[in-house]
Each structure stands twice: as structure tokens, then as C-alpha cells.
Amino acid sequence: MNEVLRVAAGELSVDEIIDALNDGRRILVDVEVAGGDHEVVLRYDGETYHCDTPTNLHRHSDESGMRGCIRRMGYAASDD
């Protein structure tokens, strides 16, 4: 099994996150929500992308759905 990758929100680009997921890595993203620090787990099981937040588990059946989620939630660096 591949190593876990721990990053801060905004540290990697969407492409870097997707590449790591597609390589089988689990990514732990440290985010600040409502004044508190939380950990989000991103993973790909070969069929479904998963985004496990402290309050919800989002599932995406394709890469484009996961890319959109990563952008919307602010886990990746901005595309500026």
C-alpha cells in the first residue's frame, strides 16, 4: 500500500491531488472550518473517489466530479 500524503488545504494543485489519488495514495487534508482545525480524507478505490469530511462522506463516480469537489471545497491551490 502507498504512503499517506498529509497536506494543508491549498498546498497542492487539483492535478497533483488527482494524480496522487490515481496512484493509490490516500490524502489527508488539514482544513480550517468554523474556527476549528479538521482533517479530510481523500481516496480512490479504483472505481469511486471518496471525500470523507468530519460531517459527511461524499462519493464521486468519476474524476471530473472529484475535481469539482476539490475546487469547491478549497482543498487545492487556486487556479489563478
Helices and strands as residue ranges (DSSP letters): E 4-8, H 14-22, E 26-33, E 36-44, E 49-52, E 57-60, H 63-73
